[in-house]
Amino acid sequence: MIRAVTIKDLVGVDIRGYHLNRLIGTGSYGAVYESSAGSERIAVKASIRASDVLNEAAALQRMYYYEFIPKYFFHD
Ligand SMILES: Nc1ncnc2c1ncn2[C@@H]1O[C@H](COP(=O)(O)OP(=O)(O)OP(=O)(O)O)[C@@H](O)[C@H]1O
């Protein structure tokens, strides 16, 4: 279980093999972290409630086949 005071306090936590190195910024629905697994670096967006990011995830899913969309995945 991940224990954090707020969604902005996840630096140092490991999620699905990715280490959350640095808080990049926050928005209305969560916080975004610069994260890594070996040499791979990705942005991880964390939200307290999955429903907060479902619309965004659905929009990204629709754009999945366009070349400019970066690699991503969504899980709860
Ligand atoms: N994929 C990404 N790569 C790098 N930085 C990102 C990425 N996504 C978001 N960020 C950074 O994290 C910040 C917060 O992003 P987030 O998506 O949570 O909110 P937002 O879109 O800026 O605001 P809101 O959700 O209120 O419209 C952004 O302002 C941006 O600086």
PDB file of the backbone (N, CA, C, O) and the ligand in Angstrom, with CONECT records:
HET    LIG  A 101      31
ATOM      1  N   MET A   1       0.848  -1.200   0.000  1.00  0.00           N
ATOM      2  CA  MET A   1       0.000   0.000   0.000  1.00  0.00           C
ATOM      3  C   MET A   1       0.880   1.247   0.000  1.00  0.00           C
ATOM      4  O   MET A   1       1.880   1.309   0.716  1.00  0.00           O
ATOM      5  N   ILE A   2       0.497   2.254  -0.820  1.00  0.00           N
ATOM      6  CA  ILE A   2       1.239   3.505  -0.871  1.00  0.00           C
ATOM      7  C   ILE A   2       0.693   4.443   0.194  1.00  0.00           C
ATOM      8  O   ILE A   2      -0.506   4.722   0.227  1.00  0.00           O
ATOM      9  N   ARG A   3       1.574   4.931   1.066  1.00  0.00           N
ATOM     10  CA  ARG A   3       1.156   5.875   2.102  1.00  0.00           C
ATOM     11  C   ARG A   3       1.734   7.247   1.789  1.00  0.00           C
ATOM     12  O   ARG A   3       2.952   7.413   1.732  1.00  0.00           O
ATOM     13  N   ALA A   4       0.872   8.220   1.589  1.00  0.00           N
ATOM     14  CA  ALA A   4       1.324   9.581   1.310  1.00  0.00           C
ATOM     15  C   ALA A   4       0.359  10.555   1.965  1.00  0.00           C
ATOM     16  O   ALA A   4      -0.825  10.257   2.127  1.00  0.00           O
ATOM     17  N   VAL A   5       0.873  11.722   2.341  1.00  0.00           N
ATOM     18  CA  VAL A   5       0.034  12.730   2.972  1.00  0.00           C
ATOM     19  C   VAL A   5      -0.908  13.332   1.939  1.00  0.00           C
ATOM     20  O   VAL A   5      -2.105  13.474   2.191  1.00  0.00           O
ATOM     21  N   THR A   6      -0.372  13.683   0.786  1.00  0.00           N
ATOM     22  CA  THR A   6      -1.189  14.198  -0.307  1.00  0.00           C
ATOM     23  C   THR A   6      -0.673  13.612  -1.616  1.00  0.00           C
ATOM     24  O   THR A   6       0.353  12.934  -1.652  1.00  0.00           O
ATOM     25  N   ILE A   7      -1.403  13.887  -2.683  1.00  0.00           N
ATOM     26  CA  ILE A   7      -1.006  13.393  -4.003  1.00  0.00           C
ATOM     27  C   ILE A   7       0.311  14.030  -4.458  1.00  0.00           C
ATOM     28  O   ILE A   7       0.942  13.556  -5.403  1.00  0.00           O
ATOM     29  N   LYS A   8       0.718  15.103  -3.781  1.00  0.00           N
ATOM     30  CA  LYS A   8       1.973  15.779  -4.128  1.00  0.00           C
ATOM     31  C   LYS A   8       3.171  15.212  -3.371  1.00  0.00           C
ATOM     32  O   LYS A   8       4.284  15.720  -3.506  1.00  0.00           O
ATOM     33  N   ASP A   9       2.953  14.174  -2.584  1.00  0.00           N
ATOM     34  CA  ASP A   9       4.013  13.634  -1.719  1.00  0.00           C
ATOM     35  C   ASP A   9       4.467  12.241  -2.136  1.00  0.00           C
ATOM     36  O   ASP A   9       4.783  11.407  -1.287  1.00  0.00           O
ATOM     37  N   LEU A  10       4.500  11.989  -3.444  1.00  0.00           N
ATOM     38  CA  LEU A  10       4.824  10.640  -3.904  1.00  0.00           C
ATOM     39  C   LEU A  10       6.263  10.485  -4.400  1.00  0.00           C
ATOM     40  O   LEU A  10       6.619   9.423  -4.909  1.00  0.00           O
ATOM     41  N   VAL A  11       7.103  11.524  -4.262  1.00  0.00           N
ATOM     42  CA  VAL A  11       8.502  11.396  -4.680  1.00  0.00           C
ATOM     43  C   VAL A  11       9.148  10.254  -3.888  1.00  0.00           C
ATOM     44  O   VAL A  11       9.016  10.178  -2.667  1.00  0.00           O
ATOM     45  N   GLY A  12       9.849   9.368  -4.608  1.00  0.00           N
ATOM     46  CA  GLY A  12      10.513   8.241  -3.951  1.00  0.00           C
ATOM     47  C   GLY A  12       9.701   6.961  -3.975  1.00  0.00           C
ATOM     48  O   GLY A  12      10.208   5.886  -3.654  1.00  0.00           O
ATOM     49  N   VAL A  13       8.420   7.082  -4.363  1.00  0.00           N
ATOM     50  CA  VAL A  13       7.545   5.906  -4.401  1.00  0.00           C
ATOM     51  C   VAL A  13       7.755   5.153  -5.722  1.00  0.00           C
ATOM     52  O   VAL A  13       8.042   5.769  -6.749  1.00  0.00           O
ATOM     53  N   ASP A  14       7.615   3.840  -5.695  1.00  0.00           N
ATOM     54  CA  ASP A  14       7.681   3.011  -6.904  1.00  0.00           C
ATOM     55  C   ASP A  14       6.271   2.577  -7.286  1.00  0.00           C
ATOM     56  O   ASP A  14       5.538   2.028  -6.463  1.00  0.00           O
ATOM     57  N   ILE A  15       5.894   2.826  -8.539  1.00  0.00           N
ATOM     58  CA  ILE A  15       4.592   2.418  -9.047  1.00  0.00           C
ATOM     59  C   ILE A  15       4.800   1.610 -10.310  1.00  0.00           C
ATOM     60  O   ILE A  15       5.322   2.112 -11.306  1.00  0.00           O
ATOM     61  N   ARG A  16       4.388   0.353 -10.261  1.00  0.00           N
ATOM     62  CA  ARG A  16       4.502  -0.538 -11.416  1.00  0.00           C
ATOM     63  C   ARG A  16       5.877  -0.497 -12.067  1.00  0.00           C
ATOM     64  O   ARG A  16       5.985  -0.449 -13.292  1.00  0.00           O
ATOM     65  N   GLY A  17       6.910  -0.515 -11.263  1.00  0.00           N
ATOM     66  CA  GLY A  17       8.270  -0.577 -11.788  1.00  0.00           C
ATOM     67  C   GLY A  17       8.889   0.774 -12.088  1.00  0.00           C
ATOM     68  O   GLY A  17      10.071   0.851 -12.422  1.00  0.00           O
ATOM     69  N   TYR A  18       8.105   1.848 -11.974  1.00  0.00           N
ATOM     70  CA  TYR A  18       8.630   3.192 -12.216  1.00  0.00           C
ATOM     71  C   TYR A  18       8.869   3.906 -10.890  1.00  0.00           C
ATOM     72  O   TYR A  18       8.012   3.934 -10.008  1.00  0.00           O
ATOM     73  N   HIS A  19      10.070   4.485 -10.782  1.00  0.00           N
ATOM     74  CA  HIS A  19      10.416   5.247  -9.587  1.00  0.00           C
ATOM     75  C   HIS A  19      10.046   6.707  -9.821  1.00  0.00           C
ATOM     76  O   HIS A  19      10.454   7.291 -10.825  1.00  0.00           O
ATOM     77  N   LEU A  20       9.289   7.298  -8.922  1.00  0.00           N
ATOM     78  CA  LEU A  20       8.874   8.697  -9.050  1.00  0.00           C
ATOM     79  C   LEU A  20       9.982   9.580  -8.483  1.00  0.00           C
ATOM     80  O   LEU A  20      10.168   9.673  -7.270  1.00  0.00           O
ATOM     81  N   ASN A  21      10.725  10.238  -9.410  1.00  0.00           N
ATOM     82  CA  ASN A  21      11.926  10.972  -9.027  1.00  0.00           C
ATOM     83  C   ASN A  21      11.666  12.404  -8.588  1.00  0.00           C
ATOM     84  O   ASN A  21      12.292  12.911  -7.657  1.00  0.00           O
ATOM     85  N   ARG A  22      10.719  13.053  -9.285  1.00  0.00           N
ATOM     86  CA  ARG A  22      10.588  14.501  -9.067  1.00  0.00           C
ATOM     87  C   ARG A  22       9.174  14.936  -9.412  1.00  0.00           C
ATOM     88  O   ARG A  22       8.596  14.470 -10.394  1.00  0.00           O
ATOM     89  N   LEU A  23       8.624  15.818  -8.613  1.00  0.00           N
ATOM     90  CA  LEU A  23       7.310  16.391  -8.917  1.00  0.00           C
ATOM     91  C   LEU A  23       7.490  17.465  -9.986  1.00  0.00           C
ATOM     92  O   LEU A  23       8.189  18.456  -9.772  1.00  0.00           O
ATOM     93  N   ILE A  24       6.842  17.257 -11.158  1.00  0.00           N
ATOM     94  CA  ILE A  24       6.936  18.245 -12.244  1.00  0.00           C
ATOM     95  C   ILE A  24       5.952  19.368 -12.021  1.00  0.00           C
ATOM     96  O   ILE A  24       6.305  20.543 -12.123  1.00  0.00           O
ATOM     97  N   GLY A  25       4.723  19.013 -11.718  1.00  0.00           N
ATOM     98  CA  GLY A  25       3.698  20.027 -11.536  1.00  0.00           C
ATOM     99  C   GLY A  25       2.383  19.410 -11.114  1.00  0.00           C
ATOM    100  O   GLY A  25       2.231  18.189 -11.064  1.00  0.00           O
ATOM    101  N   THR A  26       1.436  20.281 -10.810  1.00  0.00           N
ATOM    102  CA  THR A  26       0.116  19.807 -10.401  1.00  0.00           C
ATOM    103  C   THR A  26      -0.949  20.501 -11.228  1.00  0.00           C
ATOM    104  O   THR A  26      -0.751  21.610 -11.724  1.00  0.00           O
ATOM    105  N   GLY A  27      -2.097  19.818 -11.369  1.00  0.00           N
ATOM    106  CA  GLY A  27      -3.228  20.383 -12.085  1.00  0.00           C
ATOM    107  C   GLY A  27      -4.492  20.188 -11.277  1.00  0.00           C
ATOM    108  O   GLY A  27      -4.442  19.907 -10.080  1.00  0.00           O
ATOM    109  N   SER A  28      -5.618  20.339 -11.935  1.00  0.00           N
ATOM    110  CA  SER A  28      -6.901  20.240 -11.245  1.00  0.00           C
ATOM    111  C   SER A  28      -7.188  18.821 -10.757  1.00  0.00           C
ATOM    112  O   SER A  28      -7.921  18.626  -9.788  1.00  0.00           O
ATOM    113  N   TYR A  29      -6.605  17.836 -11.436  1.00  0.00           N
ATOM    114  CA  TYR A  29      -6.982  16.443 -11.152  1.00  0.00           C
ATOM    115  C   TYR A  29      -5.873  15.592 -10.552  1.00  0.00           C
ATOM    116  O   TYR A  29      -6.090  14.415 -10.263  1.00  0.00           O
ATOM    117  N   GLY A  30      -4.701  16.156 -10.362  1.00  0.00           N
ATOM    118  CA  GLY A  30      -3.649  15.332  -9.808  1.00  0.00           C
ATOM    119  C   GLY A  30      -2.287  15.974  -9.920  1.00  0.00           C
ATOM    120  O   GLY A  30      -2.160  17.188 -10.081  1.00  0.00           O
ATOM    121  N   ALA A  31      -1.266  15.131  -9.831  1.00  0.00           N
ATOM    122  CA  ALA A  31       0.113  15.596  -9.869  1.00  0.00           C
ATOM    123  C   ALA A  31       0.890  14.764 -10.883  1.00  0.00           C
ATOM    124  O   ALA A  31       0.611  13.581 -11.080  1.00  0.00           O
ATOM    125  N   VAL A  32       1.877  15.408 -11.529  1.00  0.00           N
ATOM    126  CA  VAL A  32       2.663  14.744 -12.558  1.00  0.00           C
ATOM    127  C   VAL A  32       4.111  14.634 -12.078  1.00  0.00           C
ATOM    128  O   VAL A  32       4.704  15.604 -11.604  1.00  0.00           O
ATOM    129  N   TYR A  33       4.659  13.432 -12.214  1.00  0.00           N
ATOM    130  CA  TYR A  33       6.015  13.157 -11.737  1.00  0.00           C
ATOM    131  C   TYR A  33       6.923  12.707 -12.872  1.00  0.00           C
ATOM    132  O   TYR A  33       6.507  11.932 -13.733  1.00  0.00           O
ATOM    133  N   GLU A  34       8.174  13.195 -12.878  1.00  0.00           N
ATOM    134  CA  GLU A  34       9.203  12.655 -13.745  1.00  0.00           C
ATOM    135  C   GLU A  34       9.631  11.334 -13.105  1.00  0.00           C
ATOM    136  O   GLU A  34      10.013  11.280 -11.936  1.00  0.00           O
ATOM    137  N   SER A  35       9.552  10.267 -13.914  1.00  0.00           N
ATOM    138  CA  SER A  35       9.725   8.919 -13.362  1.00  0.00           C
ATOM    139  C   SER A  35      10.615   8.092 -14.273  1.00  0.00           C
ATOM    140  O   SER A  35      10.755   8.391 -15.459  1.00  0.00           O
ATOM    141  N   SER A  36      11.214   7.051 -13.713  1.00  0.00           N
ATOM    142  CA  SER A  36      12.108   6.235 -14.523  1.00  0.00           C
ATOM    143  C   SER A  36      12.066   4.768 -14.126  1.00  0.00           C
ATOM    144  O   SER A  36      11.768   4.400 -12.990  1.00  0.00           O
ATOM    145  N   ALA A  37      12.382   3.951 -15.128  1.00  0.00           N
ATOM    146  CA  ALA A  37      12.588   2.517 -14.932  1.00  0.00           C
ATOM    147  C   ALA A  37      13.805   2.174 -15.769  1.00  0.00           C
ATOM    148  O   ALA A  37      13.699   2.085 -16.992  1.00  0.00           O
ATOM    149  N   GLY A  38      14.943   1.982 -15.153  1.00  0.00           N
ATOM    150  CA  GLY A  38      16.188   1.801 -15.901  1.00  0.00           C
ATOM    151  C   GLY A  38      16.487   3.069 -16.673  1.00  0.00           C
ATOM    152  O   GLY A  38      16.514   4.154 -16.092  1.00  0.00           O
ATOM    153  N   SER A  39      16.714   2.949 -17.993  1.00  0.00           N
ATOM    154  CA  SER A  39      17.028   4.135 -18.804  1.00  0.00           C
ATOM    155  C   SER A  39      15.767   4.793 -19.368  1.00  0.00           C
ATOM    156  O   SER A  39      15.849   5.846 -20.000  1.00  0.00           O
ATOM    157  N   GLU A  40      14.612   4.184 -19.145  1.00  0.00           N
ATOM    158  CA  GLU A  40      13.359   4.750 -19.661  1.00  0.00           C
ATOM    159  C   GLU A  40      12.819   5.816 -18.707  1.00  0.00           C
ATOM    160  O   GLU A  40      12.708   5.595 -17.501  1.00  0.00           O
ATOM    161  N   ARG A  41      12.489   6.971 -19.275  1.00  0.00           N
ATOM    162  CA  ARG A  41      11.924   8.050 -18.467  1.00  0.00           C
ATOM    163  C   ARG A  41      10.533   8.381 -18.982  1.00  0.00           C
ATOM    164  O   ARG A  41      10.330   8.534 -20.187  1.00  0.00           O
ATOM    165  N   ILE A  42       9.588   8.490 -18.079  1.00  0.00           N
ATOM    166  CA  ILE A  42       8.216   8.825 -18.460  1.00  0.00           C
ATOM    167  C   ILE A  42       7.632   9.815 -17.458  1.00  0.00           C
ATOM    168  O   ILE A  42       8.168  10.015 -16.368  1.00  0.00           O
ATOM    169  N   ALA A  43       6.532  10.421 -17.852  1.00  0.00           N
ATOM    170  CA  ALA A  43       5.764  11.259 -16.922  1.00  0.00           C
ATOM    171  C   ALA A  43       4.628  10.393 -16.370  1.00  0.00           C
ATOM    172  O   ALA A  43       3.890   9.761 -17.126  1.00  0.00           O
ATOM    173  N   VAL A  44       4.504  10.376 -15.055  1.00  0.00           N
ATOM    174  CA  VAL A  44       3.420   9.641 -14.399  1.00  0.00           C
ATOM    175  C   VAL A  44       2.455  10.649 -13.791  1.00  0.00           C
ATOM    176  O   VAL A  44       2.853  11.518 -13.015  1.00  0.00           O
ATOM    177  N   LYS A  45       1.186  10.522 -14.153  1.00  0.00           N
ATOM    178  CA  LYS A  45       0.176  11.395 -13.573  1.00  0.00           C
ATOM    179  C   LYS A  45      -0.587  10.611 -12.510  1.00  0.00           C
ATOM    180  O   LYS A  45      -1.155   9.557 -12.793  1.00  0.00           O
ATOM    181  N   ALA A  46      -0.596  11.123 -11.311  1.00  0.00           N
ATOM    182  CA  ALA A  46      -1.262  10.449 -10.198  1.00  0.00           C
ATOM    183  C   ALA A  46      -2.484  11.256  -9.765  1.00  0.00           C
ATOM    184  O   ALA A  46      -2.452  12.484  -9.688  1.00  0.00           O
ATOM    185  N   SER A  47      -3.552  10.528  -9.488  1.00  0.00           N
ATOM    186  CA  SER A  47      -4.771  11.181  -9.025  1.00  0.00           C
ATOM    187  C   SER A  47      -5.378  10.354  -7.897  1.00  0.00           C
ATOM    188  O   SER A  47      -5.248   9.130  -7.892  1.00  0.00           O
ATOM    189  N   ILE A  48      -6.027  10.993  -6.961  1.00  0.00           N
ATOM    190  CA  ILE A  48      -6.615  10.267  -5.840  1.00  0.00           C
ATOM    191  C   ILE A  48      -7.779   9.414  -6.322  1.00  0.00           C
ATOM    192  O   ILE A  48      -7.932   8.268  -5.900  1.00  0.00           O
ATOM    193  N   ARG A  49      -8.601   9.976  -7.209  1.00  0.00           N
ATOM    194  CA  ARG A  49      -9.762   9.236  -7.707  1.00  0.00           C
ATOM    195  C   ARG A  49      -9.586   8.922  -9.188  1.00  0.00           C
ATOM    196  O   ARG A  49      -9.317   9.816  -9.990  1.00  0.00           O
ATOM    197  N   ALA A  50      -9.739   7.653  -9.549  1.00  0.00           N
ATOM    198  CA  ALA A  50      -9.593   7.249 -10.941  1.00  0.00           C
ATOM    199  C   ALA A  50     -10.571   8.014 -11.830  1.00  0.00           C
ATOM    200  O   ALA A  50     -10.250   8.328 -12.976  1.00  0.00           O
ATOM    201  N   SER A  51     -11.754   8.312 -11.313  1.00  0.00           N
ATOM    202  CA  SER A  51     -12.764   8.985 -12.133  1.00  0.00           C
ATOM    203  C   SER A  51     -12.293  10.368 -12.587  1.00  0.00           C
ATOM    204  O   SER A  51     -12.749  10.876 -13.611  1.00  0.00           O
ATOM    205  N   ASP A  52     -11.380  10.975 -11.823  1.00  0.00           N
ATOM    206  CA  ASP A  52     -10.881  12.306 -12.188  1.00  0.00           C
ATOM    207  C   ASP A  52     -10.105  12.290 -13.499  1.00  0.00           C
ATOM    208  O   ASP A  52     -10.090  13.290 -14.217  1.00  0.00           O
ATOM    209  N   VAL A  53      -9.473  11.191 -13.817  1.00  0.00           N
ATOM    210  CA  VAL A  53      -8.639  11.152 -15.020  1.00  0.00           C
ATOM    211  C   VAL A  53      -9.219  10.262 -16.115  1.00  0.00           C
ATOM    212  O   VAL A  53      -8.596  10.080 -17.161  1.00  0.00           O
ATOM    213  N   LEU A  54     -10.399   9.710 -15.883  1.00  0.00           N
ATOM    214  CA  LEU A  54     -10.986   8.814 -16.881  1.00  0.00           C
ATOM    215  C   LEU A  54     -11.245   9.520 -18.206  1.00  0.00           C
ATOM    216  O   LEU A  54     -10.968   8.958 -19.265  1.00  0.00           O
ATOM    217  N   ASN A  55     -11.774  10.746 -18.167  1.00  0.00           N
ATOM    218  CA  ASN A  55     -12.041  11.471 -19.409  1.00  0.00           C
ATOM    219  C   ASN A  55     -10.753  11.751 -20.165  1.00  0.00           C
ATOM    220  O   ASN A  55     -10.684  11.586 -21.383  1.00  0.00           O
ATOM    221  N   GLU A  56      -9.740  12.174 -19.432  1.00  0.00           N
ATOM    222  CA  GLU A  56      -8.447  12.444 -20.063  1.00  0.00           C
ATOM    223  C   GLU A  56      -7.878  11.167 -20.665  1.00  0.00           C
ATOM    224  O   GLU A  56      -7.367  11.181 -21.784  1.00  0.00           O
ATOM    225  N   ALA A  57      -7.964  10.071 -19.932  1.00  0.00           N
ATOM    226  CA  ALA A  57      -7.455   8.793 -20.425  1.00  0.00           C
ATOM    227  C   ALA A  57      -8.209   8.373 -21.685  1.00  0.00           C
ATOM    228  O   ALA A  57      -7.612   7.849 -22.625  1.00  0.00           O
ATOM    229  N   ALA A  58      -9.527   8.604 -21.700  1.00  0.00           N
ATOM    230  CA  ALA A  58     -10.332   8.232 -22.864  1.00  0.00           C
ATOM    231  C   ALA A  58      -9.928   9.062 -24.073  1.00  0.00           C
ATOM    232  O   ALA A  58      -9.869   8.541 -25.187  1.00  0.00           O
ATOM    233  N   ALA A  59      -9.649  10.353 -23.869  1.00  0.00           N
ATOM    234  CA  ALA A  59      -9.220  11.215 -24.973  1.00  0.00           C
ATOM    235  C   ALA A  59      -7.873  10.751 -25.513  1.00  0.00           C
ATOM    236  O   ALA A  59      -7.677  10.694 -26.727  1.00  0.00           O
ATOM    237  N   LEU A  60      -6.948  10.421 -24.622  1.00  0.00           N
ATOM    238  CA  LEU A  60      -5.638   9.925 -25.056  1.00  0.00           C
ATOM    239  C   LEU A  60      -5.785   8.612 -25.805  1.00  0.00           C
ATOM    240  O   LEU A  60      -5.086   8.356 -26.785  1.00  0.00           O
ATOM    241  N   GLN A  61      -6.706   7.784 -25.328  1.00  0.00           N
ATOM    242  CA  GLN A  61      -6.931   6.498 -25.995  1.00  0.00           C
ATOM    243  C   GLN A  61      -7.388   6.707 -27.436  1.00  0.00           C
ATOM    244  O   GLN A  61      -6.967   5.979 -28.336  1.00  0.00           O
ATOM    245  N   ARG A  62      -8.253   7.703 -27.656  1.00  0.00           N
ATOM    246  CA  ARG A  62      -8.740   7.976 -29.006  1.00  0.00           C
ATOM    247  C   ARG A  62      -7.618   8.458 -29.916  1.00  0.00           C
ATOM    248  O   ARG A  62      -7.671   8.246 -31.128  1.00  0.00           O
ATOM    249  N   MET A  63      -6.601   9.107 -29.344  1.00  0.00           N
ATOM    250  CA  MET A  63      -5.505   9.658 -30.147  1.00  0.00           C
ATOM    251  C   MET A  63      -4.324   8.707 -30.243  1.00  0.00           C
ATOM    252  O   MET A  63      -3.281   9.062 -30.794  1.00  0.00           O
ATOM    253  N   TYR A  64      -4.478   7.521 -29.720  1.00  0.00           N
ATOM    254  CA  TYR A  64      -3.366   6.575 -29.596  1.00  0.00           C
ATOM    255  C   TYR A  64      -2.644   6.317 -30.907  1.00  0.00           C
ATOM    256  O   TYR A  64      -1.428   6.126 -30.914  1.00  0.00           O
ATOM    257  N   TYR A  65      -3.372   6.309 -32.014  1.00  0.00           N
ATOM    258  CA  TYR A  65      -2.759   5.923 -33.286  1.00  0.00           C
ATOM    259  C   TYR A  65      -2.096   7.077 -34.025  1.00  0.00           C
ATOM    260  O   TYR A  65      -1.535   6.870 -35.101  1.00  0.00           O
ATOM    261  N   TYR A  66      -2.146   8.287 -33.474  1.00  0.00           N
ATOM    262  CA  TYR A  66      -1.456   9.414 -34.100  1.00  0.00           C
ATOM    263  C   TYR A  66       0.007   9.417 -33.665  1.00  0.00           C
ATOM    264  O   TYR A  66       0.336   9.115 -32.518  1.00  0.00           O
ATOM    265  N   GLU A  67       0.876   9.766 -34.617  1.00  0.00           N
ATOM    266  CA  GLU A  67       2.309   9.659 -34.348  1.00  0.00           C
ATOM    267  C   GLU A  67       2.805  10.545 -33.219  1.00  0.00           C
ATOM    268  O   GLU A  67       3.754  10.189 -32.521  1.00  0.00           O
ATOM    269  N   PHE A  68       2.164  11.707 -33.032  1.00  0.00           N
ATOM    270  CA  PHE A  68       2.706  12.656 -32.066  1.00  0.00           C
ATOM    271  C   PHE A  68       2.332  12.335 -30.628  1.00  0.00           C
ATOM    272  O   PHE A  68       2.818  12.985 -29.703  1.00  0.00           O
ATOM    273  N   ILE A  69       1.486  11.355 -30.430  1.00  0.00           N
ATOM    274  CA  ILE A  69       1.094  11.011 -29.065  1.00  0.00           C
ATOM    275  C   ILE A  69       2.173  10.152 -28.416  1.00  0.00           C
ATOM    276  O   ILE A  69       2.546   9.113 -28.960  1.00  0.00           O
ATOM    277  N   PRO A  70       2.671  10.568 -27.273  1.00  0.00           N
ATOM    278  CA  PRO A  70       3.717   9.775 -26.631  1.00  0.00           C
ATOM    279  C   PRO A  70       3.167   8.477 -26.049  1.00  0.00           C
ATOM    280  O   PRO A  70       1.959   8.313 -25.875  1.00  0.00           O
ATOM    281  N   LYS A  71       4.056   7.594 -25.765  1.00  0.00           N
ATOM    282  CA  LYS A  71       3.671   6.327 -25.150  1.00  0.00           C
ATOM    283  C   LYS A  71       3.021   6.590 -23.791  1.00  0.00           C
ATOM    284  O   LYS A  71       3.506   7.413 -23.015  1.00  0.00           O
ATOM    285  N   TYR A  72       1.955   5.910 -23.518  1.00  0.00           N
ATOM    286  CA  TYR A  72       1.309   6.049 -22.216  1.00  0.00           C
ATOM    287  C   TYR A  72       0.496   4.799 -21.925  1.00  0.00           C
ATOM    288  O   TYR A  72       0.183   4.013 -22.818  1.00  0.00           O
ATOM    289  N   PHE A  73       0.172   4.643 -20.678  1.00  0.00           N
ATOM    290  CA  PHE A  73      -0.815   3.647 -20.312  1.00  0.00           C
ATOM    291  C   PHE A  73      -1.555   4.148 -19.094  1.00  0.00           C
ATOM    292  O   PHE A  73      -1.089   5.043 -18.388  1.00  0.00           O
ATOM    293  N   PHE A  74      -2.693   3.570 -18.861  1.00  0.00           N
ATOM    294  CA  PHE A  74      -3.543   4.037 -17.772  1.00  0.00           C
ATOM    295  C   PHE A  74      -3.917   2.847 -16.905  1.00  0.00           C
ATOM    296  O   PHE A  74      -4.274   1.783 -17.410  1.00  0.00           O
ATOM    297  N   HIS A  75      -3.833   3.033 -15.635  1.00  0.00           N
ATOM    298  CA  HIS A  75      -4.283   1.970 -14.737  1.00  0.00           C
ATOM    299  C   HIS A  75      -4.825   2.587 -13.469  1.00  0.00           C
ATOM    300  O   HIS A  75      -4.527   3.736 -13.144  1.00  0.00           O
ATOM    301  N   ASP A  76      -5.620   1.820 -12.760  1.00  0.00           N
ATOM    302  CA  ASP A  76      -6.109   2.315 -11.469  1.00  0.00           C
ATOM    303  C   ASP A  76      -5.603   1.433 -10.347  1.00  0.00           C
ATOM    304  O   ASP A  76      -5.906   1.683  -9.180  1.00  0.00           O
TER     305      ASP A  76
HETATM  306  N1  LIG A 101       3.545  14.251 -20.182  1.00  0.00           N
HETATM  307  C1  LIG A 101       4.103  15.269 -19.499  1.00  0.00           C
HETATM  308  N2  LIG A 101       5.431  15.492 -19.578  1.00  0.00           N
HETATM  309  C2  LIG A 101       6.008  16.489 -18.873  1.00  0.00           C
HETATM  310  N3  LIG A 101       5.353  17.323 -18.055  1.00  0.00           N
HETATM  311  C3  LIG A 101       4.027  17.171 -17.957  1.00  0.00           C
HETATM  312  C4  LIG A 101       3.327  16.138 -18.649  1.00  0.00           C
HETATM  313  N4  LIG A 101       2.007  16.232 -18.346  1.00  0.00           N
HETATM  314  C5  LIG A 101       1.912  17.265 -17.509  1.00  0.00           C
HETATM  315  N5  LIG A 101       3.115  17.846 -17.258  1.00  0.00           N
HETATM  316  C6  LIG A 101       3.405  18.972 -16.358  1.00  0.00           C
HETATM  317  O1  LIG A 101       2.666  18.774 -15.160  1.00  0.00           O
HETATM  318  C7  LIG A 101       1.816  19.878 -14.919  1.00  0.00           C
HETATM  319  C8  LIG A 101       0.498  19.375 -14.373  1.00  0.00           C
HETATM  320  O2  LIG A 101      -0.161  18.651 -15.391  1.00  0.00           O
HETATM  321  P1  LIG A 101      -1.664  18.266 -15.263  1.00  0.00           P
HETATM  322  O3  LIG A 101      -2.026  17.509 -16.494  1.00  0.00           O
HETATM  323  O4  LIG A 101      -1.899  17.584 -13.949  1.00  0.00           O
HETATM  324  O5  LIG A 101      -2.434  19.629 -15.154  1.00  0.00           O
HETATM  325  P2  LIG A 101      -2.720  20.759 -16.235  1.00  0.00           P
HETATM  326  O6  LIG A 101      -3.192  20.123 -17.509  1.00  0.00           O
HETATM  327  O7  LIG A 101      -1.513  21.657 -16.302  1.00  0.00           O
HETATM  328  O8  LIG A 101      -3.878  21.559 -15.534  1.00  0.00           O
HETATM  329  P3  LIG A 101      -5.433  21.220 -15.440  1.00  0.00           P
HETATM  330  O9  LIG A 101      -5.549  19.730 -15.204  1.00  0.00           O
HETATM  331  O10 LIG A 101      -5.891  22.018 -14.289  1.00  0.00           O
HETATM  332  O11 LIG A 101      -6.002  21.648 -16.764  1.00  0.00           O
HETATM  333  C9  LIG A 101       1.677  20.582 -16.257  1.00  0.00           C
HETATM  334  O12 LIG A 101       1.457  21.950 -16.104  1.00  0.00           O
HETATM  335  C10 LIG A 101       3.001  20.325 -16.907  1.00  0.00           C
HETATM  336  O13 LIG A 101       3.940  21.278 -16.461  1.00  0.00           O
CONECT  306  307
CONECT  307  306  308  312
CONECT  308  307  309
CONECT  309  308  310
CONECT  310  309  311
CONECT  311  310  312  315
CONECT  312  307  311  313
CONECT  313  312  314
CONECT  314  313  315
CONECT  315  311  314  316
CONECT  316  315  317  335
CONECT  317  316  318
CONECT  318  317  319  333
CONECT  319  318  320
CONECT  320  319  321
CONECT  321  320  322  323  324
CONECT  322  321
CONECT  323  321
CONECT  324  321  325
CONECT  325  324  326  327  328
CONECT  326  325
CONECT  327  325
CONECT  328  325  329
CONECT  329  328  330  331  332
CONECT  330  329
CONECT  331  329
CONECT  332  329
CONECT  333  318  334  335
CONECT  334  333
CONECT  335  316  333  336
CONECT  336  335
END
